[in-house]
Amino acid sequence: MDPKQGLTVRGSMNEKRISLHLHAEGAEEVLKELVALIEEIKDIPGAAAKLLDALREREKLCSTGVGDGVAFPHCRNALVGLVKTPVVVFGRHEKGVAYGAVDSVPAKLFFLVIAPSVSTHLQILARLGRMSRDDRFRQSLLNAQSSQEVLDIIEKTETA
């Protein structure tokens, strides 16, 4: 996913898709909070339920908690027809939520990914994976004071 070609994590986000104050007590509630931030599916009957079911099925296969306090909830396959362009939702949880990561560290940073095609889906996940391995990136997101600051951090990291 080359920023110069227009397909970016930052380009798949907006301020409405960011919550710096997730309140969920568990993984299921985190998914519900994140899905509720997706404006594009609010008026499509059954879309939120379909997405939640797909996210739950993916978590049953293997947790999307990747470690270092980060999770990438996503569907196993792209949900063709649900969205026309990639959607990335960001949520932050102050205390963290047990999310089944290999290192057992509770997840505080969540990136929910939905894409219209498998290739786009994989490109976004790969980009997020690379970015989230950077301690400074994770710490910056933990310290961000606004949705715009989150977007700026992601854009800066992505174009570095």
FENTANOR-V671831 format. One record per residue. RES is the residue in one small letter. NEAR is the number of other C-alpha atoms within 8 Angstrom. Layout:
BEGIN
[[RES/NEAR] [RES/NEAR]]
END
This chain:
BEGIN
[[m/8] [d/7] [p/9] [k/5] [q/6] [g/7] [l/10] [t/11] [v/13] [r/10] [g/8] [s/11] [m/11] [n/9] [e/8] [k/8] [r/12] [i/11] [s/11] [l/9] [h/8] [l/11] [h/6] [a/10] [e/7] [g/9] [a/10] [e/7] [e/9] [v/12] [l/11] [k/9] [e/10] [l/14] [v/10] [a/9] [l/10] [i/12] [e/7] [e/6] [i/10] [k/10] [d/5] [i/6] [p/6] [g/6] [a/10] [a/11] [a/7] [k/8] [l/11] [l/11] [d/8] [a/10] [l/13] [r/9] [e/10] [r/13] [e/10] [k/7] [l/6] [c/6] [s/11] [t/13] [g/14] [v/11] [g/12] [d/7] [g/12] [v/12] [a/15] [f/12] [p/13] [h/10] [c/13] [r/8] [n/6] [a/11] [l/12] [v/8] [g/6] [l/8] [v/13] [k/7] [t/7] [p/12] [v/12] [v/12] [v/14] [f/12] [g/14] [r/12] [h/14] [e/7] [k/5] [g/9] [v/12] [a/11] [y/13] [g/9] [a/15] [v/8] [d/6] [s/9] [v/10] [p/11] [a/17] [k/15] [l/14] [f/13] [f/11] [l/12] [v/15] [i/13] [a/15] [p/15] [s/9] [v/9] [s/6] [t/10] [h/15] [l/8] [q/9] [i/12] [l/10] [a/8] [r/10] [l/9] [g/8] [r/8] [m/10] [s/10] [r/8] [d/8] [d/7] [r/6] [f/12] [r/11] [q/8] [s/9] [l/10] [l/9] [n/6] [a/9] [q/5] [s/7] [s/11] [q/7] [e/9] [v/10] [l/12] [d/8] [i/11] [i/10] [e/10] [k/8] [t/9] [e/11] [t/6] [a/4]]
END
